[in-house]
Every structure is written in structure tokens, then in C-alpha cells.
Amino acid sequence: MPTYVYETIREDGAPGERFEVTQKMSDPVIEKHPVTGAPVRRVLSAPMLNTGAPRATTSAGGGGCATACGCHSSMSKN
């Protein structure tokens, strides 16, 4: 199950305390803090993957190397 990050919403609309909730993708978005009842919003963030050390792979186009992050150098020699 994915872990989602939520934050409380202060009266002035500023972000407040952040917390994580593990829930099914089909579960509804939480609207209130589970303990305090304060209004909350879900925070969009990049997933944290624990895959170990980055691995280099060859790119589909040939010539060059694609890293685990997807960036690669495709400089052509003239």
C-alpha cells in the first residue's frame, strides 16, 4: 500500500504539521487530521523508492548510457 503525505491547513491557509498515512489507492483522501480533527490536504511528492545503488543501463537508441534516473548524454561527434 502506498504512503501518502498530508499536512494540516492553518487558519491563514499556510501549511502546518506534515504526517504520513498508509492507505489503499482506492481509499478516499483524508480531509481531517486523525487525532486533532484539523483540516488537512494531501501533499504531492516524488515517491521514495528503495532500490539500492543506482544502476547504469543502455539506452534504447544505442550510443550512450542511461542512468537509473533516466538522464543520459546523447552528444553526437561532428
N, C-alpha and C positions, 0 to 999 in steps of 0.2 A: 504494500500500500504506500502511496506517496505521502510525503510530509510537506505540509503547506505552512507558510509563514504568514501570520496575521499581526496586525498592530492595532492598538486602541486608538480611537479618534478623540482628541481633546475637544473641549467646548469651542475653541477658536479654530478648529479644523486641522490643527497641527498634529503630526504623528506622535504617538505615545509609546508605551511599552510594546515590544515585539515578543511574540511567543510562537512556538511551533505546535501543530496539531497533525497527527497521523490519521488520515481518513481515506475512505474509498473515493475513487474518482466520481462515482455516482452520488456521493453524499452531497447535500446542499451546502452552499457556502455559509460559514458561521457568521452571524450578524451581531452576536453579543459575547463578551468575554465569559468563558465558562465559570469563573469564580466570582468576578465582581459585577458582571452584568453590563459593563460599559460597552458602548458601541464599538465595533471593530470592522476593519476592512482587510481583505486578503492582499498581500504584497507579492507582486510578480518578481521573481528572481530566477537566476540561472540554476539549473539542477546541479547538485553536488554528486559527482559520480566517483566511486571508489574503485578505480580500475587498475590501480598500481602505477608503475612508472609509464610515462608516455612511450609509445612505440612508433617508429617510422614505418610508413607503408609506401609503396609505389603508387603514383597517380595513374588514373585510368588512361590519360592522354599520352603516357610514356614521357621519357625525358624529364627528369626532375624527381623530387621526393616530396611526398605529402606527409606532414607530421600528424600526430594524433589530434591536434587542434584543428586540422583542416587547412592550415595555411601552407603555402609552398611557393617556391621560386620557379617561375617559368620564363626565365630570361633566355632570349634567343641570341646566338652568336652571329654577328654580321661579318 
